[in-house]
Amino acid sequence: MKVALVGNPNSGKTSIFNHLTGLNQRVGNYPGITVDKKTGVFRYHDNPPITLIDLPGIYSLYPKSRDEEVVLQVLSSKEGEDYPDMVIVVVDASNLERNMLLFTQVYDLGLPTILVLNMVDVARKNGITINHEKIRELFHGTPVFQVIARTGEGMEAVKEEIVKPRAAKVVIPFLEGEFIDCQPATDETEVQKNYVEERYRKIRQYLGFAVKKETIPSSMAEKHRKADKILTHPVFGYLFFVAILFMIFQAIYAWAEWPMDLIDTIFLSLSQLAKESLPDGVFTRLLAEGIIPGLGGVLIFIPQIALLFTFIFILEETGYMSRVVFIMDRLMRPFGLNGKSVVPLISGVACAIPAVMATRTIDNWKERLITIMVTPLMSCSARLPVYTLLIALVIPDEYVGPFNLKGLALMGLYLIGLFASLLAALVFKWIVKSKQKSFLVMELPLYKMPRWNSLVITIWEKIRLFVFEAGKIIMAISIILWVLASYGPGDRMNTAVAKLDKPQTQEGYEAYEKQVASVRLANSYIGIIGKSIEPAIAPLGYNWQIGIALVTSFAAREVFVGSMATIYSVGEDFEENATLMVRMRNEKHPGTGLPVYTLATGISLMLFYAFAMQCMSTLAIVLRETKSWKWPAIQLLYMTTLAYLFAWLAFTLLK
């Protein structure tokens, strides 16, 4: 048995779905499109399990968007795999007239239907009393229930109704003669307009028999309107939003650091344990140097994903996110984005992976795709170690007035990311074609407390989606990179190592081991790749060592520092040991004898990392979100091209 849940956005439909299914749910996409397909299993006592389908939130069955097309196709295509045996329509009891439009349309499809009046507590506070038995009578025995999904009140009766055996009966249409098809409409037709007006007229007539409303001078709605005067103010609204963002990202940086370090330490220890406990061999090295670090590279993002989506959940549940979208829409629209794009873009400063996942809140496919394509240009935290090393290496420790040059350079790199993302969005606005109209239709819901029981389910859903979907791709890439860095053609690596002078003392053994690692890397497949691309990167001022770092850091940008440390045979902690910077400062071009790491080379490298898509994790999640190799390929191509051009331009002008 299949049961579909239908309702307006902000009606509490997803909360009811979570209440009925708990953690027994999964998220996918409908074939060929990126509209969410959320299904779950509802079990009640000894009854057979029932499949619940949480359909996208819509206002009407007239298909003007992908979401509305999907809902209508599911409910009207009897041959479809998701065609339901029953529909539960969830409506906001405090805004009954608007919500009942969708219910009457679903009712006229002739499917067995349950009407759930949610948020009756809000309705009561606004002086609204609903006679649900009268509504049941008006709709010829359709089951009607009043519930509070946030607390679970009234849900037991809904569960009993879902599993109750029922005989087929003839449904008397609410409104006869209306034709609804699955073709997207660019504009509302005169026929649609007439039928909507007729539906609302009849809805108001029905509600006149079943709903009473008392006038309450100091109602909740009035208090919320007063709050909106501040939060949507053309000046104070933006200031408040900036303050909220500052608080959120400070918290993400501060709170995610400890668990991320812990995860990193745990997997480093596991890697060392595998090396010490297992017999030396290919499998042990693969496990210790490829699989375990690859798994750690997936799980280390979990704290940021969990924290970011916790804050997004709170902002959405309280109703504040709708205000953010409203005030930002006018600023973002000229760039081909909308107000909902601002959250992923700013989230990209922490990490592009949860930021790309956050684009699921954007309804318009074109604007969502543009947001996905430009979000990685925002300077994420993975770029910070690269920036820190290079700024310390080439930027003078001097002041311009009260400002330190190093600090100005770092701030400039973040501003470059912001402006680049907006300009790239402007270009994609003209490149990406879509028949879907670009407009923002939304409501400003009443402020309310978050439904904390839904938080755990939401966070688990996001983490599971990342770990089990993107994680598979990341693990595969990690293993490939390990193979390329661990092996070379023929006996080339061993031959190169044999030419090294072995240490005569114990003190020199550690340095020798690091030198062996460096030589083996230089003669591995990835080292050969680095040398082979040296002619292509020479115009940027880079040598083969930098080439290796560029290749390896495509797995993750922050790998650059570790790669440079390995190449130059020193410890990886450059902040505690300045040897890495000393060795890099002393590095000379073999042909000219000139320093490799000049101001020109340093600025060139910083700009390369500011623009380049050097994060396989992000590409994996873009593939997951777009369901196509086309868009991550385009993203990789255009960002790498930008990186090369700006790096070449900087080196040419500054050398």
FENFEN-V391849 format. One record per pair of residues at least 4 apart in sequence whose C-alpha atoms are under 6 Angstrom apart, sorted by sequence separation. I is the first residue (numbers start at 0). J is the second residue. D is the distance in Angstrom with one decimal. If there is no record, write none. Layout:
# FENFEN-V391849
i: <I	I>
j: <J	J>
d: <D	D>
This chain:
# FENFEN-V391849
i: <17	71	72	91	95	102	123	136	147	198	206	227	228	232	250	251	255	268	272	273	283	284	285	286	287	289	292	295	301	303	305	308	312	324	328	332	342	347	351	364	370	383	386	390	398	407	415	419	427	455	459	463	464	465	466	481	519	522	527	533	537	541	548	552	558	573	580	588	596	607	621	622	634	635	642	643	647	650	28	62	77	122	135	147	231	286	314	315	331	332	398	502	521	536	564	587	588	622	28	42	62	135	146	230	314	331	361	397	398	502	520	552	573	587	622	28	29	41	60	135	146	229	347	397	552	564	587	588	27	28	41	73	74	90	135	346	586	587	27	40	73	328	358	533	586	26	40	328	533	561	26	39	40	55	60	327	343	548	25	39	131	25	38	530	618	24	38	273	324	343	529	548	24	37	324	23	37	355	23	270	529	529	20	20	20	19	339	612	92	351	87	92	85	86	87	88	89	90	91	92	612	85	90	92	492	611	115	116	610	611	93	113	114	115	116	117	118	266	348	350	92	117	336	344	347	348	349	492	348	349	611	347	610	378	607	487	262	486	487	378	377	484	607	259	376	377	606	483	484	59	483	603	376	603	255	373	603	3	8	255	517	0	1	2	3	4	5	7	304	517	1	4	6	7	600	7	517	599	514	599	369	513	599	556	555	540	553	554	109	553	554	107	133	12	130	3	10	129	2	10	129	1	2	4	6	128	1	2	3	4	5	6	128	2	4	127	127	126	126	334	335	334	125	335	539	539	68	63	62	63	321	318	318	317	317	317	317	15	316	473	469	469	305	297	381	381	293	293	289	289	393	393	389	376	352	149>
j: <21	75	76	95	99	106	127	140	151	202	210	231	232	236	254	255	259	272	276	277	287	288	289	290	291	293	296	299	305	307	309	312	316	328	332	336	346	351	355	368	374	387	390	394	402	411	419	423	431	459	463	467	468	469	470	485	523	526	531	537	541	545	552	556	562	577	584	592	600	611	625	626	638	639	646	647	651	654	33	67	82	127	140	152	236	291	319	320	336	337	403	507	526	541	569	592	593	627	34	48	68	141	152	236	320	337	367	403	404	508	526	558	579	593	628	35	36	48	67	142	153	236	354	404	559	571	594	595	35	36	49	81	82	98	143	354	594	595	36	49	82	337	367	542	595	36	50	338	543	571	37	50	51	66	71	338	354	559	37	51	143	38	51	543	631	38	52	287	338	357	543	562	39	52	339	39	53	371	40	287	546	547	39	40	41	41	361	635	116	375	112	117	111	112	113	114	115	116	117	118	638	112	117	119	519	638	143	144	638	639	122	142	143	144	145	146	147	295	377	379	122	147	366	374	377	378	379	522	379	380	642	379	642	413	642	523	299	523	524	416	416	523	646	299	416	417	646	524	525	101	525	646	420	649	302	420	650	51	56	303	565	49	50	51	52	53	54	56	353	566	51	54	56	57	650	58	568	650	568	653	424	568	654	613	614	600	613	614	170	614	615	172	209	89	209	83	90	209	83	91	210	83	84	86	88	210	84	85	86	87	88	89	211	86	88	211	212	212	213	424	425	425	218	428	647	650	181	183	183	184	443	444	446	446	447	448	449	148	449	616	619	620	458	470	556	557	474	477	478	481	598	601	601	610	617	450>
d: <5.1	5.9	5.5	5.9	5.9	6.0	5.1	5.4	5.7	6.0	5.4	5.4	5.7	4.6	5.6	5.5	5.9	6.0	5.8	5.6	5.9	5.5	4.9	4.8	5.7	5.8	6.0	5.8	5.9	5.9	6.0	5.8	5.9	5.8	5.9	4.9	5.9	4.4	5.9	6.0	5.8	6.0	5.8	5.1	5.4	6.0	5.9	5.9	5.6	6.0	5.9	5.8	5.7	5.2	4.6	5.9	6.0	5.3	6.0	5.7	5.1	5.8	5.8	4.7	6.0	5.6	5.9	5.0	5.5	5.7	6.0	5.5	6.0	5.9	5.9	6.0	6.0	5.6	5.4	4.7	5.7	5.0	5.0	5.1	4.7	5.8	5.3	4.9	5.2	5.0	4.4	5.4	4.2	5.6	5.4	5.2	5.5	5.7	5.6	4.9	4.9	5.2	5.4	4.3	5.1	5.1	5.4	5.9	5.6	5.7	5.6	4.8	6.0	5.3	5.9	4.8	5.7	5.7	6.0	6.0	4.5	6.0	5.2	5.7	5.2	5.1	4.4	5.9	5.9	4.8	5.1	6.0	5.9	5.4	5.7	5.0	5.8	5.3	4.9	5.7	5.4	4.8	6.0	6.0	5.7	5.7	4.8	3.6	5.2	5.6	4.5	5.8	5.9	5.8	6.0	4.5	4.4	5.2	5.8	5.1	6.0	5.6	5.5	4.9	5.6	5.5	4.5	5.7	4.1	5.6	5.2	5.4	3.8	6.0	5.1	5.4	5.4	5.6	5.6	4.4	4.6	4.5	5.6	5.5	5.0	5.7	5.8	5.6	5.2	5.5	5.8	5.6	4.9	4.8	4.7	5.1	4.8	5.3	5.3	5.8	5.7	5.8	5.9	5.4	5.2	5.0	5.9	5.9	5.8	4.8	4.2	5.1	4.7	5.0	4.7	5.0	5.0	5.8	5.7	5.1	5.8	5.5	5.1	5.3	5.6	5.4	5.1	5.3	4.3	5.3	5.1	5.8	4.7	5.5	4.4	4.1	5.9	5.2	4.8	5.5	4.5	5.6	5.3	5.4	5.2	5.6	5.6	5.1	5.3	5.1	5.3	4.2	5.5	5.4	5.3	5.0	5.5	5.8	4.6	5.7	5.9	5.3	4.8	4.9	4.7	5.0	5.8	4.9	5.4	5.0	5.9	5.9	5.5	4.9	6.0	5.1	6.0	4.8	5.6	4.9	6.0	5.0	5.2	5.6	4.7	5.5	4.1	5.5	5.8	5.4	5.1	5.1	5.6	5.7	5.0	5.9	5.5	5.9	5.2	4.9	4.7	4.8	5.9	6.0	5.6	5.7	5.4	4.9	4.8	4.9	4.8	4.9	5.2	5.6	6.0	5.8	4.4	5.4	4.8	5.6	5.9	4.6	5.8	4.8	4.8	5.8	5.9	4.9	5.0	5.1	5.8	5.8	5.0	5.2	4.9	5.5	5.7	5.7	4.8	5.9	5.3	5.5	5.8	5.8	5.9	5.2	5.2	5.3	5.1	5.4	5.1	5.9	5.9	6.0	5.3	5.4>
